Amino acid sequence: MNGSDGADSWLPASAEAAWGMRERPSRGRKPVLRIDRIVTTAVDLAAREGLDSVSMVRVAKELGTSTMSLYRYVAARDELYLLMQEAAVGPPPPPPPPGTGWRDALLTWATAQRATVHRHPWMLRLPITGPPLTPNSVAWWERGLDALADTPLDDGEQISVIMLIGGFVRHEASVAADLGAAVAASGLDPEEAMRRYVRTVERVADPAHHPRVARFLRSGVLFETGDPDHEFTFGMARILDGVEALVDAHARTSLGDT
């Protein structure tokens, strides 16, 4: 599988490098850079200044080399993004102990994904351009499917479950990151920022037209100190409840056929 095998097995040069198919340019002077050094520099830059700061020009400047020298390794910024994500994601967690149920296995998988995104929040700004393509991303995909291997779900249902959970993890982390950034930009502590929000909504939302919102704001629930992971835990539990209902429906159907 490489970039010259035709459209049915095409990989960009950066993905070939991730799979160990291409380490350095095949022509020209002896290279003075390595792809891993370029990627590490780009990841460090994104961690310090955000994804928008990452450009071929800026990475070259950080490395003390010319922009053209980077193009000998990475064809475009999109390919650099792919390699940055591969490096930041890393390998998936090890398989759960034998006998672990599919719910616990999926929750562990999702929790590990969330932790990775929290370590590298700039990944939330990466565009989604297609299905998993690099070694680590494919390995994560495999680990998620492993969790469902002993369920009666068919292949299409299994991949739909994986996509549903992956989308939820990304959305929950993105909302949390955006809210955190907004609070930080306001210069207020989180509690005062929330109080300002409540006062604003109370001022503009007429209780006669929005009675449920008004009651919710008066309840004080927004100021309750609780588990910071509550939204993730609650959402995952509801998703897994839905998957369990589907698994149970398959089991009932199977019993009816016997």
Solvent accessible surface area in square Angstrom, and as a share of the most:
residue,aa,sasa,rsa
1,M,123,0.55
2,N,55,0.28
3,G,29,0.28
4,S,100,0.65
5,D,74,0.39
6,G,35,0.34
7,A,105,0.81
8,D,135,0.70
9,S,31,0.20
10,W,149,0.52
11,L,7,0.04
12,P,13,0.08
13,A,26,0.20
14,S,0,0.00
15,A,0,0.00
16,E,7,0.03
17,A,18,0.14
18,A,29,0.23
19,W,91,0.32
20,G,67,0.64
21,M,83,0.37
22,R,114,0.42
23,E,88,0.39
24,R,137,0.50
25,P,25,0.16
26,S,106,0.69
27,R,202,0.74
28,G,72,0.70
29,R,205,0.75
30,K,167,0.71
31,P,24,0.15
32,V,125,0.72
33,L,10,0.05
34,R,136,0.50
35,I,16,0.08
36,D,77,0.40
37,R,119,0.43
38,I,1,0.00
39,V,9,0.05
40,T,78,0.45
41,T,24,0.14
42,A,0,0.00
43,V,20,0.11
44,D,67,0.35
45,L,0,0.00
46,A,3,0.02
47,A,71,0.55
48,R,138,0.50
49,E,90,0.40
50,G,28,0.27
51,L,11,0.06
52,D,139,0.72
53,S,22,0.14
54,V,0,0.00
55,S,35,0.23
56,M,12,0.05
57,V,103,0.59
58,R,68,0.25
59,V,0,0.00
60,A,2,0.02
61,K,156,0.66
62,E,70,0.31
63,L,19,0.10
64,G,71,0.68
65,T,41,0.24
66,S,64,0.41
67,T,36,0.21
68,M,141,0.63
69,S,21,0.13
70,L,0,0.00
71,Y,88,0.34
72,R,87,0.32
73,Y,13,0.05
74,V,0,0.00
75,A,62,0.48
76,A,44,0.34
77,R,104,0.38
78,D,93,0.48
79,E,30,0.13
80,L,0,0.00
81,Y,25,0.09
82,L,40,0.20
83,L,9,0.04
84,M,0,0.00
85,Q,67,0.30
86,E,21,0.09
87,A,60,0.46
88,A,8,0.06
89,V,26,0.15
90,G,14,0.13
91,P,102,0.64
92,P,19,0.12
93,P,31,0.19
94,P,107,0.68
95,P,89,0.56
96,P,52,0.33
97,P,98,0.62
98,P,142,0.89
99,G,85,0.82
100,T,50,0.29
101,G,40,0.38
102,W,46,0.16
103,R,68,0.25
104,D,87,0.45
105,A,10,0.08
106,L,0,0.00
107,L,66,0.33
108,T,72,0.42
109,W,7,0.02
110,A,0,0.00
111,T,63,0.36
112,A,24,0.19
113,Q,38,0.17
114,R,27,0.10
115,A,42,0.33
116,T,6,0.03
117,V,20,0.12
118,H,92,0.41
119,R,152,0.56
120,H,39,0.17
121,P,69,0.43
122,W,12,0.04
123,M,11,0.05
124,L,14,0.07
125,R,124,0.45
126,L,7,0.04
127,P,77,0.48
128,I,129,0.65
129,T,120,0.70
130,G,44,0.42
131,P,106,0.67
132,P,50,0.31
133,L,69,0.34
134,T,4,0.03
135,P,32,0.20
136,N,31,0.16
137,S,29,0.19
138,V,52,0.30
139,A,36,0.28
140,W,15,0.05
141,W,80,0.28
142,E,96,0.43
143,R,47,0.17
144,G,0,0.00
145,L,49,0.24
146,D,69,0.36
147,A,15,0.12
148,L,0,0.00
149,A,67,0.52
150,D,148,0.76
151,T,17,0.10
152,P,65,0.41
153,L,7,0.03
154,D,78,0.40
155,D,119,0.62
156,G,44,0.42
157,E,43,0.19
158,Q,23,0.10
159,I,45,0.23
160,S,64,0.41
161,V,8,0.05
162,I,11,0.06
163,M,138,0.61
164,L,97,0.48
165,I,0,0.00
166,G,24,0.23
167,G,40,0.39
168,F,40,0.17
169,V,4,0.02
170,R,74,0.27
171,H,116,0.52
172,E,21,0.09
173,A,3,0.02
174,S,26,0.17
175,V,63,0.36
176,A,43,0.34
177,A,32,0.25
178,D,63,0.32
179,L,113,0.56
180,G,41,0.40
181,A,61,0.47
182,A,60,0.47
183,V,38,0.22
184,A,79,0.61
185,A,92,0.71
186,S,55,0.35
187,G,69,0.67
188,L,47,0.23
189,D,85,0.44
190,P,100,0.63
191,E,94,0.42
192,E,56,0.25
193,A,18,0.14
194,M,66,0.30
195,R,95,0.35
196,R,126,0.46
197,Y,114,0.43
198,V,11,0.06
199,R,122,0.44
200,T,53,0.31
201,V,27,0.15
202,E,85,0.38
203,R,179,0.65
204,V,109,0.63
205,A,17,0.14
206,D,67,0.35
207,P,75,0.47
208,A,85,0.66
209,H,140,0.63
210,H,85,0.38
211,P,81,0.51
212,R,179,0.65
213,V,65,0.37
214,A,12,0.10
215,R,147,0.54
216,F,95,0.40
217,L,12,0.06
218,R,162,0.59
219,S,73,0.47
220,G,24,0.23
221,V,62,0.35
222,L,57,0.28
223,F,58,0.24
224,E,123,0.55
225,T,141,0.82
226,G,57,0.55
227,D,84,0.44
228,P,125,0.78
229,D,58,0.30
230,H,98,0.44
231,E,114,0.51
232,F,7,0.03
233,T,73,0.42
234,F,104,0.43
235,G,13,0.12
236,M,1,0.00
237,A,27,0.21
238,R,115,0.42
239,I,28,0.14
240,L,4,0.02
241,D,61,0.32
242,G,43,0.41
243,V,7,0.04
244,E,65,0.29
245,A,61,0.47
246,L,65,0.32
247,V,17,0.10
248,D,61,0.31
249,A,37,0.29
250,H,51,0.23
251,A,44,0.34
252,R,156,0.57
253,T,86,0.50
254,S,61,0.40
255,L,132,0.65
256,G,64,0.62
257,D,116,0.60
258,T,140,0.81
